[in-house]
């Protein structure tokens, strides 16, 4: 296979798809100042090479919870096997190997206590696991389309036409915003989410075939789910191919009186793709995306150091993303023989838990 070199137009296209993964090629072309055919060709090239994928996902925040994640510390060398075992489960997502393969980060799909306790009870037993801590996500400071600063190559005003309009009762035109409407999900909705998890840009005809609905019903239902904030679109990227070779989790300990101010300030840094308040001793978690370790060092010493009230900072480099938010595998999420391991730097930019 020929090597694909990522250029500025590819980065611009990825940024635009991060704002609206369902935007038409003509809409994208208008923003990018190129032809529809050029946009379609670039997108299909990146998609077929496993460097970019749009997925449609269920925003759990709108269903009552931001969710939970587990930090699983293990003996050296045990991380990949534990991560692979967790990745095969339907109730897990965002499984990442951290810190020299001695820690696994795992997000739980289920929000109910019984789901969480069932997963904890089914963790692999033995001496390979040293410690497990469960953290409830309390508040998300950033993690939607507004958290693309690390990828930003176009000015914000340039991509503004791609944003969904703010609707009545809707706090913002992006995932995670609160809506005034309530949506009950049925079996056909879950079939729709399954299909969008494979390809968020699937045509209405393809989605109709997957769900058994008519194309007009699919179109109308997707509009309803997006308006309610229940459906959002994420972009999964091969980060090293796009020039980002340093992805690191920060775990910060902040007094409760300073937590809101620290989280708000942290979310303003363009390198921060995700930031949330959590339970636990380290009560502020953030994922930082940089081009290399030198850039991360500058972030840590010149930006993170300015946050109010921070008493302790722990860093954990992301070694590999084993499973992402979408339950479906793809060239970006699966190895050549259908294994669960992804490329080392694969990462979704709209991020983690919503």
PECORFEN-V447671 format. One record per run of one state. SS is the DSSP state (a for helix, b for strand, c for the rest). FROM is the first residue (numbers start at 1). LEN is the number of residues. If there is no record, write none. Layout:
SS&FROM&LEN, SS&FROM&LEN
This chain:
c&1&7, a&8&12, c&20&5, a&25&8, c&33&3, a&36&13, c&49&3, b&52&7, c&59&1, a&60&4, c&64&4, b&68&7, c&75&4, a&79&9, c&88&4, b&92&7, c&99&4, b&103&6, c&109&4, a&113&9, c&122&7, b&129&14, c&143&2, a&145&3, c&148&1, a&149&3, c&152&4, a&156&7, c&163&24, a&187&12, c&199&5, a&204&8, c&212&3, a&215&13, c&228&3, b&231&8, c&239&1, a&240&3, c&243&3, b&246&9, c&255&1, a&256&12, c&268&4, b&272&7, c&279&5, b&284&7, c&291&2, a&293&10, c&303&1, a&304&3, c&307&3, b&310&14, c&324&22, b&346&3, c&349&6
